[in-house]
Amino acid sequence: MLTRIAVVFLCFWTGACAVGVQHRYDAIDAKIDATTDSSVSVAVVDARPYVVSGEKPAKFVGLSRGGFGNPFDVTTATDKPLAEDMTSAIVSAMNAQNVAAKPVLVSPGATSEKALSEMLKSNANRNVMLILFEWKADTYSSTALNYDVTLRIFDRTGRERGKTRIDGRDNLGASAFNPPAHSRKVIPKAFKNKIEDLFSDPVIVRALK
């Protein structure tokens, strides 16, 4: 009887913990090895279909499930659009490498063509565009990350110099006691690793020069 009560209590407790979860994306301290002497503009295009359609807000980053598997939305810790937080993180990482990078913010759901048009207005020698076709965490007892991301580099005329893509579903481990707290630790680290992987691609390293 006591065991059954404990299980029910745990289900309700984990459900409460699943509400209001936020993940941090703007301060990840990524180490970007790709460097350039050129000025750089950076934009992140949120092309996730559920954001473009308006089904989910631009600050949506995934789901946190309660004790019965019922899903609750996870949002950015800043309450800003995910694309804006990711842009800030990339600019900060490039600035830390003495790269003169500056952000270009584009509306959620903007096309790549529209984003590039806005980036070219900055007159930067290199334009860095990260496109999110999918980015969603999913936490129950364990945390998974679904992603489909393309990184494109353009010159000051809009000519593409190089691109790379990563996609998949990563299992980021589990926590029996507090899965939402676990997700808050592993998701920012996963984003950091993805950014470092993208920018370390030799195609991108050459394209930035």
LUMTOR-502059 format. One record per residue (C-alpha): residue number from 1; residue in one letter; x, z, y. Coordinates in Angstrom, 3 decimals, decimal comma, always signed. Layout:
BEGIN
REC_NUM_A_X_Z_Y;
...
***
This chain:
BEGIN
REC_1_M_+0,000_+0,000_+0,000;
REC_2_L_+2,763_+0,938_+2,423;
REC_3_T_+4,631_-2,258_+1,569;
REC_4_R_+1,531_-4,347_+2,333;
REC_5_I_+1,062_-2,571_+5,680;
REC_6_A_+4,715_-3,146_+6,528;
REC_7_V_+4,420_-6,856_+5,757;
REC_8_V_+1,301_-7,211_+7,923;
REC_9_F_+2,960_-5,293_+10,750;
REC_10_L_+6,046_-7,492_+10,515;
REC_11_C_+3,908_-10,636_+10,687;
REC_12_F_+2,180_-9,453_+13,850;
REC_13_W_+5,457_-8,210_+15,349;
REC_14_T_+7,274_-11,487_+14,759;
REC_15_G_+4,281_-13,324_+16,168;
REC_16_A_+4,560_-11,331_+19,388;
REC_17_C_+8,298_-12,018_+19,514;
REC_18_A_+7,619_-15,752_+19,194;
REC_19_V_+5,685_-15,836_+22,473;
REC_20_G_+7,513_-16,602_+25,717;
REC_21_V_+10,831_-17,588_+24,151;
REC_22_Q_+13,228_-19,483_+26,432;
REC_23_H_+16,535_-21,249_+25,788;
REC_24_R_+19,409_-21,632_+28,226;
REC_25_Y_+20,822_-25,107_+28,848;
REC_26_D_+22,291_-25,038_+32,364;
REC_27_A_+25,308_-22,793_+31,689;
REC_28_I_+26,970_-23,729_+28,403;
REC_29_D_+30,630_-24,066_+29,470;
REC_30_A_+31,211_-27,291_+27,547;
REC_31_K_+34,741_-28,670_+27,308;
REC_32_I_+34,660_-32,382_+28,098;
REC_33_D_+38,015_-33,975_+27,298;
REC_34_A_+37,082_-37,415_+28,641;
REC_35_T_+38,472_-37,574_+32,165;
REC_36_T_+38,581_-40,116_+34,950;
REC_37_D_+39,925_-40,495_+38,467;
REC_38_S_+36,730_-42,313_+39,423;
REC_39_S_+33,765_-40,730_+41,150;
REC_40_V_+30,926_-40,135_+38,671;
REC_41_S_+27,164_-39,818_+38,869;
REC_42_V_+25,301_-38,050_+36,059;
REC_43_A_+21,649_-38,393_+35,085;
REC_44_V_+19,635_-37,275_+32,078;
REC_45_V_+16,584_-39,350_+31,191;
REC_46_D_+13,846_-37,492_+29,319;
REC_47_A_+12,319_-40,177_+27,101;
REC_48_R_+10,749_-37,795_+24,596;
REC_49_P_+7,332_-39,343_+23,838;
REC_50_Y_+5,365_-36,095_+24,159;
REC_51_V_+6,890_-35,494_+27,615;
REC_52_V_+6,360_-39,074_+28,769;
REC_53_S_+2,696_-38,862_+27,690;
REC_54_G_+2,197_-35,529_+29,452;
REC_55_E_+1,358_-33,712_+26,219;
REC_56_K_+4,270_-31,338_+26,837;
REC_57_P_+5,841_-30,261_+30,155;
REC_58_A_+9,333_-31,377_+31,120;
REC_59_K_+10,627_-27,826_+30,549;
REC_60_F_+9,535_-27,894_+26,884;
REC_61_V_+12,456_-27,532_+24,452;
REC_62_G_+10,856_-26,640_+21,133;
REC_63_L_+8,666_-24,339_+19,083;
REC_64_S_+8,893_-20,711_+18,002;
REC_65_R_+6,573_-19,800_+15,147;
REC_66_G_+4,834_-16,483_+14,634;
REC_67_G_+4,385_-14,537_+11,419;
REC_68_F_+1,793_-16,948_+10,077;
REC_69_G_+3,681_-20,068_+11,161;
REC_70_N_+1,561_-20,536_+14,281;
REC_71_P_+3,656_-22,394_+16,909;
REC_72_F_+4,334_-21,319_+20,492;
REC_73_D_+6,115_-23,478_+23,058;
REC_74_V_+9,724_-22,679_+23,968;
REC_75_T_+10,843_-23,614_+27,477;
REC_76_T_+14,028_-23,670_+29,521;
REC_77_A_+15,310_-20,316_+30,783;
REC_78_T_+15,289_-21,650_+34,344;
REC_79_D_+11,736_-23,024_+34,100;
REC_80_K_+13,213_-26,299_+35,351;
REC_81_P_+12,917_-29,604_+33,464;
REC_82_L_+15,228_-29,825_+30,468;
REC_83_A_+16,796_-32,989_+31,896;
REC_84_E_+17,678_-31,152_+35,112;
REC_85_D_+19,328_-28,274_+33,236;
REC_86_M_+21,294_-30,681_+31,050;
REC_87_T_+22,401_-32,636_+34,113;
REC_88_S_+23,700_-29,431_+35,717;
REC_89_A_+25,586_-28,507_+32,551;
REC_90_I_+27,302_-31,903_+32,283;
REC_91_V_+28,220_-32,006_+35,974;
REC_92_S_+29,696_-28,498_+35,761;
REC_93_A_+31,686_-29,423_+32,657;
REC_94_M_+33,103_-32,533_+34,349;
REC_95_N_+33,853_-30,673_+37,567;
REC_96_A_+35,795_-28,135_+35,508;
REC_97_Q_+38,056_-31,040_+34,450;
REC_98_N_+38,554_-31,983_+38,121;
REC_99_V_+36,210_-34,952_+37,796;
REC_100_A_+34,251_-35,681_+40,980;
REC_101_A_+30,840_-35,677_+39,313;
REC_102_K_+27,509_-35,284_+41,078;
REC_103_P_+23,962_-35,055_+39,737;
REC_104_V_+21,231_-37,653_+40,067;
REC_105_L_+17,819_-36,217_+39,205;
REC_106_V_+15,191_-38,594_+37,855;
REC_107_S_+11,522_-37,948_+37,147;
REC_108_P_+10,542_-37,068_+33,559;
REC_109_G_+9,531_-40,224_+31,743;
REC_110_A_+11,441_-42,531_+34,083;
REC_111_T_+12,801_-45,640_+32,396;
REC_112_S_+16,515_-46,154_+31,905;
REC_113_E_+16,318_-49,036_+34,382;
REC_114_K_+14,749_-46,824_+37,043;
REC_115_A_+17,313_-44,098_+36,416;
REC_116_L_+20,200_-46,561_+36,696;
REC_117_S_+18,770_-47,899_+39,949;
REC_118_E_+18,803_-44,373_+41,378;
REC_119_M_+22,311_-43,734_+40,079;
REC_120_L_+23,730_-46,880_+41,671;
REC_121_K_+22,610_-45,607_+45,072;
REC_122_S_+25,299_-42,929_+44,784;
REC_123_N_+28,015_-45,633_+44,911;
REC_124_A_+29,933_-43,822_+42,166;
REC_125_N_+32,534_-45,815_+40,228;
REC_126_R_+31,171_-44,551_+36,912;
REC_127_N_+27,593_-43,667_+36,036;
REC_128_V_+26,902_-41,364_+33,093;
REC_129_M_+23,405_-41,569_+31,606;
REC_130_L_+22,217_-39,303_+28,795;
REC_131_I_+18,911_-40,395_+27,253;
REC_132_L_+16,809_-37,929_+25,264;
REC_133_F_+14,664_-39,778_+22,748;
REC_134_E_+14,203_-36,490_+20,894;
REC_135_W_+15,329_-32,934_+21,519;
REC_136_K_+13,291_-30,147_+19,975;
REC_137_A_+14,174_-26,842_+18,387;
REC_138_D_+11,920_-25,367_+15,704;
REC_139_T_+12,192_-21,708_+14,745;
REC_140_Y_+10,408_-19,785_+12,020;
REC_141_S_+12,637_-17,635_+9,828;
REC_142_S_+15,399_-20,182_+10,480;
REC_143_T_+16,147_-22,469_+13,430;
REC_144_A_+16,421_-26,246_+13,227;
REC_145_L_+17,281_-28,755_+15,937;
REC_146_N_+15,857_-32,273_+15,927;
REC_147_Y_+17,716_-34,664_+18,192;
REC_148_D_+18,149_-38,328_+19,037;
REC_149_V_+20,416_-38,790_+22,040;
REC_150_T_+22,225_-41,774_+23,521;
REC_151_L_+25,064_-41,594_+26,040;
REC_152_R_+25,687_-44,691_+28,171;
REC_153_I_+28,419_-45,343_+30,738;
REC_154_F_+27,982_-47,912_+33,529;
REC_155_D_+30,290_-49,141_+36,282;
REC_156_R_+29,357_-49,223_+39,972;
REC_157_T_+27,588_-52,602_+39,553;
REC_158_G_+25,385_-51,426_+36,674;
REC_159_R_+27,373_-53,136_+33,936;
REC_160_E_+27,443_-51,090_+30,745;
REC_161_R_+30,969_-50,135_+29,713;
REC_162_G_+30,141_-48,241_+26,526;
REC_163_K_+27,597_-46,148_+24,670;
REC_164_T_+27,272_-43,836_+21,695;
REC_165_R_+24,402_-42,182_+19,860;
REC_166_I_+23,820_-39,094_+17,742;
REC_167_D_+20,655_-38,221_+15,855;
REC_168_G_+19,535_-35,946_+13,056;
REC_169_R_+18,135_-32,557_+12,151;
REC_170_D_+20,557_-29,628_+12,010;
REC_171_N_+19,877_-26,325_+10,264;
REC_172_L_+21,292_-23,659_+12,593;
REC_173_G_+20,866_-20,664_+10,326;
REC_174_A_+18,320_-17,902_+9,916;
REC_175_S_+17,531_-14,340_+10,919;
REC_176_A_+15,233_-12,169_+8,813;
REC_177_F_+14,864_-9,555_+11,541;
REC_178_N_+14,540_-11,489_+14,826;
REC_179_P_+14,446_-15,298_+14,520;
REC_180_P_+13,638_-15,910_+18,235;
REC_181_A_+16,725_-13,932_+19,322;
REC_182_H_+18,775_-15,937_+16,840;
REC_183_S_+17,462_-19,181_+18,322;
REC_184_R_+18,447_-18,072_+21,825;
REC_185_K_+22,045_-17,771_+20,614;
REC_186_V_+22,413_-20,852_+18,442;
REC_187_I_+20,559_-23,483_+20,494;
REC_188_P_+22,802_-23,336_+23,601;
REC_189_K_+25,839_-23,464_+21,312;
REC_190_A_+24,383_-26,488_+19,510;
REC_191_F_+23,824_-28,259_+22,835;
REC_192_K_+27,400_-27,477_+23,856;
REC_193_N_+28,693_-28,960_+20,596;
REC_194_K_+26,577_-32,108_+20,976;
REC_195_I_+27,826_-32,735_+24,509;
REC_196_E_+31,431_-32,265_+23,416;
REC_197_D_+30,914_-34,611_+20,454;
REC_198_L_+29,351_-37,310_+22,625;
REC_199_F_+32,057_-37,259_+25,261;
REC_200_S_+34,876_-37,149_+22,711;
REC_201_D_+33,798_-40,487_+21,211;
REC_202_P_+36,697_-42,933_+21,860;
REC_203_V_+34,203_-45,486_+23,179;
REC_204_I_+33,111_-43,050_+25,897;
REC_205_V_+36,664_-41,924_+26,662;
REC_206_R_+37,653_-45,560_+27,315;
REC_207_A_+34,475_-46,341_+29,229;
REC_208_L_+35,049_-43,522_+31,701;
REC_209_K_+38,550_-44,612_+32,624;
***
